[in-house]
Amino acid sequence: MAEPNDAFGGLLAAGRSGGRRGGAPIRISPIAGLACAQVQAWAGKQADLAEALARIGVQLPDGQSFKETRGRLCGRIAPGRHLVLSETTVADVQAAVPGTVGAVADLSHARAGLRIAGASVEALMAKAAAIDFRAAAFPPGHLAQTAIHHMGCLVLRRADDTFDLFVPTSFAVAFADWLTDTAREFGWQAAAPVGLRLAVDA
């Protein structure tokens, strides 16, 4: 399995914008050490996949949502298809899923993540995609796959004021440029890299 990827590392190290609105700036943090695996269950094998992954502490969510167990995130991105995100490795995910149950693709080098946090994140996300990102419609634990500035993006709401955004690694520079330009209205500030686990004060 591939090593975790830090595609956003260094892109925001010196970044800061005062913004044109009052309030604290949006904090933008690279998600460091991201390991990622896409898991697909064969037809009729969803229950077997859930059982196999449960043995390594990964729980499959229902609907357009994700679950966090033992510092890992597992999101449902299509019927029978899930994305497992980890701070360390997803090698055990591949080992846990027999070929008779499904297939595992290591995407650790193909996905990069950013965390945005602050009081203005809903307003920022409203400019990103035609989705109702208000907490009442898109609460913590929900996810969406959408296009942001013509780039595919997986959006996870981690808390009322926090979103995790995952894009293909090849779009990391373009996505960082779009995000910092769009966030300028609210003010943004680069923050230290974070892991997948959500800090209490995030």
N, C-alpha and C positions, 0 to 999 in steps of 0.2 A: 504494500500500500504506500501511497505517496506521503511525504512529510507534510505537516501543516503549512499553509501558505499565508504570507503577510504582504499581500499585494499593495495595500494602502500604506504600509510602513514608510514614513518619511515624507509622504505627499502633503501632509498637513502640519508638519512639525513647527513651522513658523507662522502659520496662518492665523489671522484675526481680522474681524470687521466690526466697526463700531455700530453699524446699523442706523436706521432712520426711525426706529420705534423705541419707546421706553422699555424698561425691564431688562432682565438679565439676558445675555446672548445665548443662543443655542450652542450646546456643547457637541462637538463632533469628534468621535473617538474611533480609531481603527480597531477592529476586533482581531486581536493577535492570535497566532497559533491555530487558525481555523482548519479543522479536518472535516471532511464532508463525504457522505456516501449516499447515493440514490439506490433505493431498494424497491424492486418490483416483484409482486407476488404473481405467480402463474394463476390462470383461471381456476377458481374454486379452492385456492390455497391460502386465502387471506387469514383464516383462523390458524393455520399451521405457521404462517409467517409471524403472526402475533405471538404465538407460543415460543417460537425459536428466539425472537428478539427479547422476550420477557426474561429469558434465561441469563441475558447479559445486562438486564436492567433497563431496557428500552421499551417504552410503552407506546403503542400505536394510538393516535387520536382519531376521533370521528369528525366528519365534516371538514370545513376549511379552518382547521385549528392546529395547534401544536401542543405538545406536552414536554415538560422538563423533568427529567429524572437523573439523579446523580450527576448534575452538571451538564447533561446532554439535552439537546433539543431534537424532537422528532416531529416533523410536520407532514400533513397529508397534502400532496400537491396534485394528485389525480387519483381516480379510482384504482385502488390496488397499488398505488405508488407513493412512496414516502421519501423524505429527505432527512437523514440523520446528521446532526451537526455536533461536533465535539471539540474540546479545547486541546486534545492530545492526539488520539488516533482513532481510526475507524476500522483497524485491521480485524478486531474481534467481531465486527458486524459481518464482514465477508466470511469469516470462519464459522459464524453461527447459523448462516442461512444455507441449507443444502440446495444443491442444484435442482432437486426434485420439487422444491418449494418456490424458488424464485431466483432472481439474479441481483447482484450487487455491483454497482459501478462506482469506483473511487473518483470523486470529483474534487479532491483536496486542492489540486493545483488549478482548478477551473472556476472556483468561486472565491470571492472576496467580500468582506463584510465591514460595514460602518454602523456605529450606534449614534443616534441623534437624541439629545435629551434637553428638555427645557419647556417653559410654559408656552412657547410659540410653535411647538412641533406639529400640532394639528393644523394650524394655519399654513405652515410650510408644506405639509403633505397634501393639503387641499390644492396647492399649486402644482403638485407632481402628477396626479392622476385623477380620473373621474370616478372616484370612490369616496363614499361618505366615511371619513376617518374620525368622526366624532366618537367619543368613548361609548356613547349609548348604542351606536351602530357597529362599532369596531372596537370592542373592549380588549383588555389584555388577554392573551391566549389565542387571539385570532390571527390569521395570516391571509395574504392575498398575493397572487402572481399577477403582475401588470407590466406595462411598458412605461418607463419614465424617460422622457427625452429620447425616445426611440431605442432605449436600452431595456432589455428584460430585467426585471427586478422582483425579488421575493421580499415581501414586507411582513415583518413580525412585530406585533405590538407587545412590548414586554411589560409596560406599566402605563399609567395614565399620561405620563410626560416623556415616555421613552419608546422609540422604535429602533429595531434592527433592520438594516437594509443589506441584501445580498445580491451581487451582480456578477456576471462573468468576469474573470480576472482580466481579460483583454480590454475591458471597458473601465478599469479602475481609474485611470488618469482622467478620462472623459467624464466619468461619473463624479469624481471629486471636483472637477471644474464646474460642472452643472450645479452641484449641491452648494458649493461655497458662493457661487454667483446668485443662486436663488435665495439663499439664506441671508444675503447681505441686507435685505429689507428689514430683517428682524435683529440682525447682529449675530455673529457666530464667533466661536473661539475654539481653536484646536485643543483637545484634551489628550491626556496620556492614553496609550493603548489599553484596551480592556479585554477580559476574557468573556466567554459566553455567560458565565454566572453573573447574575444581576446584583450589583452592590446595593446595600440597603439604602444608600443615599443617592442612587442614580436617578 
